Amino acid sequence: MISAILLLATPLFQQPLACLDDGTRVQVLGDTEVGSFMVRTSLGVMRTEGQRVTELSDSAKEVALLEPLRDLDYASWVKRIGERGLFERLMKERVDRFNREALFAAILPWGARIDPLPPGFPVSKRAEELWVRLQAAEGTQRALIYGAMLAESQKMGVGYWRHLNMEDVTQAMDHTDPGLRWAAVSLATLMQEEGLEEFLLETSMVDPDLWVFRTAAQNLLDKDTQGALYRWAFVLIDSRDILEHRRASFLLGELGRHYPDILAEIAELLRAAYVLGGSGGASGYSCAPPAGVSLTGSGIAVTDGSTLEDGTVATTQQKLVMADVLERVITPGSGGKTERTERQKKKDKNPRPNFIGLDGESHETQSEAWRKYLQGR
């Protein structure tokens, strides 16, 4: 109740709530009038697409009525506040790893409708200016600006990005704020420039933030499902870094389990890199997928008594053959490894922290379970 009273005393929440012809509700400036086609908010002019203001009501009263829901069910409160057009209340929320995805999801649609740039700003310079503002913004402001860039790029096509390139995006990946890195990954995917797949793969492997690297991984998976899964499998063979092993295993397990046939093929190849133990040299796979996941793809045979606990590493020749097979799938016609980028080299010098889930616990245990399963250990 105290927090609600404080909100009511804040000038921000003394602004009226406008209802448009199509039922859209949005918090507007105090001088807005019924019947007006011009809908101005404190964050910019709203694109109404010909809708007029049909009604004005007290936004502070509605904010106060919904405030008790915030402590009971935060995610529902965020969604409801966004749907009711009270996005300015969301803009005052402090972004953290527990609420950022919900906040961004609720604010992005408003970014698509509220123009943060002044009227008459040159169309040819909009993308560049919004990118500058996106980098300078903080917290929820980034969601609003990214929403504007997303909507504009969908209307204008590839030409929208003519003043931006992958180098601009890559530089933003060194920023400490995960919100900017998430936006950079999302924008890079929209730009569809050369080197995108390598950028998404690298980000999926090196970024310390769960939200950012999972977004990069999902975007890579959407672009080339089999290629993404085999790339992560290749890391399990090519890298000697246990953190990279766990990250690749986590992505293979969390995202790859939705493609059981491909994951089964990968597991079979990975397990071929180990000498199969057991009585009389019998072969087979005795381990079950972690967390109750069941793979139904071909190539996996479960045989009791075929133990792989010791995980004896196969000969160098076997590992080289398998690496060659995976690399051919990843990059057909490839002549070998590509040189590591400057960003990769920079990251190599700084050990990555364990990635943390929303519950505050490390995913190390789950990742290690997937790694051992996929390798038949």
C-alpha positions as CSV (number, residue, x, y, z in Angstrom):
1,M,0.0,0.0,0.0
2,I,2.8,2.4,0.8
3,S,4.5,1.8,-2.5
4,A,1.2,2.5,-4.3
5,I,0.8,5.8,-2.4
6,L,4.3,6.8,-3.4
7,L,3.6,6.0,-7.0
8,L,0.5,8.1,-6.9
9,A,2.5,11.0,-5.6
10,T,5.0,10.8,-8.5
11,P,4.3,13.2,-11.5
12,L,5.0,10.3,-13.9
13,F,1.8,8.5,-12.8
14,Q,-0.4,11.6,-12.9
15,Q,-0.5,11.4,-16.7
16,P,-3.8,10.4,-18.3
17,L,-4.4,7.0,-19.9
18,A,-5.8,7.4,-23.4
19,C,-8.0,4.9,-25.2
20,L,-7.9,4.9,-29.0
21,D,-10.5,3.8,-31.6
22,D,-9.1,0.3,-31.9
23,G,-9.1,-0.2,-28.1
24,T,-5.4,0.5,-27.6
25,R,-4.6,2.0,-24.2
26,V,-1.5,4.2,-23.7
27,Q,-0.2,6.6,-21.1
28,V,0.0,10.1,-22.7
29,L,1.1,13.6,-21.9
30,G,-1.3,15.8,-19.8
31,D,-2.3,18.1,-22.7
32,T,-3.7,15.3,-24.8
33,E,-7.4,15.8,-25.8
34,V,-10.3,13.5,-26.7
35,G,-10.7,13.4,-30.5
36,S,-7.0,14.1,-31.2
37,F,-5.1,12.1,-33.9
38,M,-1.8,13.2,-32.3
39,V,-0.9,10.9,-29.4
40,R,2.2,12.1,-27.6
41,T,3.9,10.2,-24.8
42,S,6.8,11.2,-22.6
43,L,8.9,8.8,-24.7
44,G,7.9,10.0,-28.2
45,V,5.0,10.3,-30.6
46,M,2.9,7.2,-31.0
47,R,2.2,5.9,-34.5
48,T,-1.6,5.6,-34.3
49,E,-2.3,4.6,-37.9
50,G,-5.3,6.9,-38.1
51,Q,-6.7,6.1,-34.7
52,R,-8.2,8.9,-32.5
53,V,-8.3,9.3,-28.8
54,T,-11.8,8.4,-27.7
55,E,-11.4,8.5,-23.9
56,L,-9.1,9.7,-21.2
57,S,-8.9,8.1,-17.7
58,D,-6.7,8.2,-14.6
59,S,-3.5,6.2,-15.1
60,A,-2.4,6.6,-11.5
61,K,-5.5,4.9,-10.2
62,E,-5.0,1.9,-12.5
63,V,-1.4,1.5,-11.6
64,A,-2.3,1.5,-7.9
65,L,-5.0,-1.1,-8.5
66,L,-2.5,-3.5,-10.2
67,E,0.4,-2.9,-7.8
68,P,-0.5,-5.7,-5.3
69,L,-0.2,-8.2,-8.2
70,R,3.5,-7.3,-8.5
71,D,4.4,-9.2,-5.3
72,L,2.0,-12.0,-5.9
73,D,2.9,-12.9,-9.5
74,Y,5.6,-10.6,-11.0
75,A,5.5,-12.1,-14.5
76,S,1.7,-11.7,-14.7
77,W,2.0,-8.1,-13.4
78,V,4.6,-7.2,-16.0
79,K,2.4,-8.6,-18.8
80,R,-0.8,-7.0,-17.5
81,I,0.9,-3.6,-17.1
82,G,2.2,-3.7,-20.6
83,E,-1.2,-4.8,-22.1
84,R,-2.9,-1.9,-20.3
85,G,-0.6,0.6,-21.9
86,L,1.0,1.5,-18.6
87,F,4.5,0.9,-20.0
88,E,6.0,3.9,-18.3
89,R,5.6,2.0,-15.0
90,L,7.6,-0.8,-16.5
91,M,10.2,1.7,-17.7
92,K,10.9,2.5,-14.0
93,E,11.7,-1.1,-13.1
94,R,15.3,-2.0,-12.4
95,V,16.4,-4.6,-14.9
96,D,18.1,-7.7,-13.5
97,R,18.6,-11.3,-14.6
98,F,15.3,-12.4,-13.0
99,N,13.0,-9.9,-14.8
100,R,14.8,-8.8,-17.9
101,E,13.2,-11.2,-20.4
102,A,9.6,-10.4,-19.1
103,L,10.3,-6.7,-19.2
104,F,11.8,-6.7,-22.7
105,A,8.9,-8.8,-24.0
106,A,6.3,-6.4,-22.6
107,I,8.1,-3.2,-23.8
108,L,9.3,-4.3,-27.3
109,P,5.8,-3.9,-28.8
110,W,5.6,-0.3,-27.6
111,G,9.0,0.4,-29.1
112,A,7.5,-0.6,-32.4
113,R,4.7,2.0,-32.1
114,I,6.4,4.9,-30.3
115,D,8.9,6.9,-32.3
116,P,11.8,8.0,-30.0
117,L,13.3,10.3,-32.7
118,P,12.1,13.9,-33.3
119,P,9.5,14.5,-36.2
120,G,11.1,14.9,-39.6
121,F,14.3,13.0,-38.8
122,P,15.9,11.8,-42.1
123,V,14.8,8.3,-42.9
124,S,18.3,7.4,-44.3
125,K,19.9,8.1,-40.9
126,R,17.3,6.6,-38.6
127,A,19.0,3.1,-38.2
128,E,22.4,4.7,-37.4
129,E,20.9,7.2,-34.9
130,L,18.8,4.5,-33.2
131,W,21.9,2.3,-32.9
132,V,23.8,5.2,-31.2
133,R,20.9,5.7,-28.8
134,L,20.6,2.0,-28.1
135,Q,24.2,1.9,-27.0
136,A,23.8,5.0,-24.8
137,A,20.5,3.8,-23.3
138,E,20.1,2.0,-20.0
139,G,17.9,-0.7,-18.7
140,T,14.4,-0.9,-20.2
141,Q,15.2,2.0,-22.6
142,R,17.1,-0.5,-24.7
143,A,14.0,-2.6,-25.1
144,L,12.1,0.4,-26.4
145,I,14.7,1.4,-28.9
146,Y,15.4,-2.1,-30.1
147,G,11.6,-2.5,-30.7
148,A,11.7,0.6,-32.9
149,M,14.6,-0.8,-34.9
150,L,13.0,-4.2,-35.3
151,A,9.7,-2.7,-36.6
152,E,11.4,-0.3,-39.0
153,S,13.7,-3.0,-40.4
154,Q,10.8,-5.3,-41.1
155,K,9.1,-2.6,-43.1
156,M,12.2,-1.4,-45.1
157,G,14.0,-4.7,-45.6
158,V,17.8,-5.3,-45.8
159,G,18.4,-1.7,-47.0
160,Y,17.6,-0.5,-43.5
161,W,21.0,-1.6,-42.4
162,R,23.1,0.0,-45.1
163,H,24.9,2.3,-42.6
164,L,25.6,-0.5,-40.0
165,N,27.7,-3.6,-40.3
166,M,28.9,-6.6,-38.3
167,E,31.9,-4.7,-37.1
168,D,29.6,-2.2,-35.3
169,V,27.7,-5.1,-33.6
170,T,30.8,-7.0,-32.7
171,Q,32.3,-4.0,-30.8
172,A,29.1,-3.8,-28.7
173,M,29.7,-7.4,-27.5
174,D,32.5,-6.2,-25.2
175,H,30.0,-4.1,-23.2
176,T,29.3,-5.2,-19.6
177,D,25.5,-4.9,-19.9
178,P,23.9,-8.1,-21.1
179,G,20.9,-6.1,-22.4
180,L,23.1,-4.4,-25.0
181,R,24.8,-7.6,-25.9
182,W,21.4,-9.3,-26.3
183,A,20.2,-6.5,-28.6
184,A,23.4,-6.7,-30.6
185,V,23.0,-10.4,-31.2
186,S,19.4,-9.9,-32.2
187,L,20.3,-7.1,-34.6
188,A,23.1,-9.0,-36.1
189,T,20.7,-11.8,-36.9
190,L,18.4,-9.4,-38.6
191,M,21.2,-7.9,-40.7
192,Q,22.1,-11.2,-42.3
193,E,25.6,-10.1,-43.1
194,E,28.5,-12.3,-44.1
195,G,30.1,-13.9,-41.1
196,L,26.8,-14.1,-39.1
197,E,27.0,-17.8,-38.4
198,E,30.6,-17.6,-37.1
199,F,29.5,-14.6,-34.9
200,L,26.6,-16.5,-33.5
201,L,28.6,-19.6,-32.9
202,E,31.3,-17.7,-31.1
203,T,28.8,-15.8,-28.9
204,S,27.0,-19.0,-28.0
205,M,30.3,-20.4,-26.7
206,V,32.0,-17.4,-25.0
207,D,29.3,-15.0,-23.7
208,P,29.0,-15.5,-19.9
209,D,25.3,-14.5,-19.7
210,L,22.7,-17.2,-20.1
211,W,20.2,-14.9,-21.9
212,V,22.7,-13.7,-24.4
213,F,24.4,-17.0,-25.4
214,R,21.1,-18.9,-25.5
215,T,19.7,-16.2,-27.9
216,A,22.7,-16.5,-30.1
217,A,22.5,-20.3,-30.0
218,Q,18.7,-20.3,-30.8
219,N,19.3,-17.9,-33.7
220,L,22.0,-20.1,-35.1
221,L,19.8,-23.1,-34.7
222,D,17.0,-21.4,-36.5
223,K,19.3,-20.5,-39.4
224,D,20.9,-23.9,-39.8
225,T,19.7,-26.6,-37.4
226,Q,22.0,-29.4,-38.3
227,G,25.0,-27.1,-38.8
228,A,24.5,-25.6,-35.4
229,L,24.3,-28.9,-33.6
230,Y,27.3,-30.3,-35.4
231,R,29.3,-27.2,-34.7
232,W,28.8,-27.6,-30.9
233,A,29.6,-31.3,-31.2
234,F,32.9,-30.3,-32.9
235,V,33.8,-28.2,-29.9
236,L,33.6,-31.3,-27.8
237,I,36.3,-32.8,-29.9
238,D,38.4,-29.9,-30.9
239,S,38.6,-27.9,-27.7
240,R,40.6,-28.8,-24.6
241,D,38.7,-26.3,-22.5
242,I,36.4,-28.0,-20.0
243,L,34.2,-24.8,-19.8
244,E,33.7,-25.0,-23.6
245,H,32.9,-28.7,-23.3
246,R,30.2,-27.9,-20.8
247,R,28.8,-25.0,-22.7
248,A,28.6,-27.1,-25.9
249,S,27.1,-30.0,-24.0
250,F,24.5,-27.7,-22.5
251,L,23.4,-26.3,-25.8
252,L,23.4,-29.7,-27.5
253,G,21.2,-31.1,-24.6
254,E,18.9,-28.1,-24.1
255,L,18.3,-27.3,-27.8
256,G,19.3,-30.5,-29.5
257,R,16.9,-32.7,-27.7
258,H,14.1,-31.1,-29.8
259,Y,15.8,-32.8,-32.8
260,P,16.3,-36.3,-31.4
261,D,17.3,-37.9,-34.8
262,I,20.2,-35.4,-35.3
263,L,21.2,-35.6,-31.7
264,A,21.3,-39.4,-31.8
265,E,23.6,-39.3,-34.8
266,I,25.9,-36.9,-33.0
267,A,25.9,-39.0,-29.9
268,E,26.9,-42.0,-31.9
269,L,29.8,-40.1,-33.5
270,L,31.0,-38.7,-30.2
271,R,30.9,-42.1,-28.6
272,A,32.9,-43.6,-31.4
273,A,35.8,-41.5,-30.0
274,Y,35.9,-43.8,-26.9
275,V,36.9,-47.5,-26.6
276,L,33.9,-49.5,-25.6
277,G,34.4,-51.5,-22.4
278,G,32.5,-54.4,-21.1
279,S,32.6,-58.2,-20.8
280,G,34.4,-59.9,-23.7
281,G,34.6,-56.6,-25.6
282,A,30.9,-56.4,-26.1
283,S,29.8,-53.0,-27.5
284,G,26.7,-50.9,-26.8
285,Y,25.6,-47.9,-24.8
286,S,24.3,-48.3,-21.3
287,C,23.8,-44.7,-20.3
288,A,20.4,-43.0,-20.4
289,P,19.9,-39.3,-21.3
290,P,20.0,-36.9,-18.4
291,A,16.9,-35.4,-16.7
292,G,14.6,-38.1,-18.1
293,V,15.2,-37.1,-21.8
294,S,14.7,-40.0,-24.2
295,L,16.2,-40.0,-27.6
296,T,14.3,-42.0,-30.3
297,G,16.7,-41.5,-33.2
298,S,18.6,-44.2,-35.0
299,G,22.1,-45.4,-34.1
300,I,21.7,-45.7,-30.3
301,A,21.5,-49.2,-28.9
302,V,21.1,-49.8,-25.2
303,T,22.7,-53.0,-24.0
304,D,22.9,-54.1,-20.4
305,G,26.4,-54.9,-19.2
306,S,28.3,-52.6,-21.6
307,T,29.9,-50.2,-19.2
308,L,31.6,-47.0,-20.3
309,E,32.2,-45.5,-16.9
310,D,36.0,-45.4,-17.4
311,G,35.6,-43.5,-20.7
312,T,39.0,-44.7,-22.0
313,V,40.0,-42.2,-24.8
314,A,40.3,-43.8,-28.2
315,T,43.5,-43.6,-30.3
316,T,44.6,-40.3,-31.9
317,Q,43.7,-41.7,-35.3
318,Q,40.1,-42.4,-34.3
319,K,39.7,-38.9,-32.9
320,L,41.2,-37.4,-36.1
321,V,38.9,-39.4,-38.3
322,M,35.8,-38.3,-36.3
323,A,36.9,-34.7,-36.2
324,D,37.3,-34.8,-40.0
325,V,33.7,-36.3,-40.3
326,L,32.2,-33.6,-38.2
327,E,34.2,-30.8,-39.9
328,R,33.0,-31.9,-43.3
329,V,29.4,-31.7,-42.1
330,I,29.9,-28.3,-40.6
331,T,31.7,-26.8,-43.6
332,P,31.6,-28.9,-46.8
333,G,34.7,-28.5,-48.8
334,S,36.6,-26.9,-45.9
335,G,40.3,-27.2,-46.0
336,G,40.7,-27.1,-42.3
337,K,40.4,-24.8,-39.3
338,T,39.9,-21.1,-39.7
339,E,42.0,-18.6,-37.7
340,R,40.6,-17.5,-34.4
341,T,39.2,-14.0,-34.4
342,E,40.7,-11.1,-32.4
343,R,37.6,-11.3,-30.2
344,Q,38.2,-15.0,-29.5
345,K,41.8,-14.4,-28.7
346,K,40.8,-11.6,-26.3
347,K,38.2,-13.9,-24.6
348,D,40.8,-16.7,-24.3
349,K,43.0,-14.5,-22.0
350,N,40.1,-14.0,-19.6
351,P,38.6,-17.1,-18.0
352,R,34.8,-17.2,-18.4
353,P,32.7,-17.5,-15.2
354,N,30.2,-20.3,-14.9
355,F,26.9,-19.3,-16.6
356,I,24.1,-18.9,-14.1
357,G,20.5,-19.8,-14.4
358,L,17.4,-17.8,-13.2
359,D,17.4,-19.8,-10.0
360,G,20.9,-18.5,-9.2
361,E,22.5,-21.9,-9.5
362,S,25.2,-22.9,-11.9
363,H,24.3,-25.2,-14.8
364,E,27.6,-27.0,-14.4
365,T,25.9,-30.3,-13.1
366,Q,23.4,-30.5,-15.9
367,S,26.0,-29.6,-18.6
368,E,28.4,-32.2,-17.3
369,A,25.6,-34.8,-17.3
370,W,24.9,-34.1,-21.0
371,R,28.6,-34.1,-21.8
372,K,29.1,-37.6,-20.3
373,Y,26.0,-38.9,-21.9
374,L,26.8,-37.7,-25.4
375,Q,30.3,-39.1,-25.2
376,G,29.1,-42.4,-23.7
377,R,30.8,-42.0,-20.4
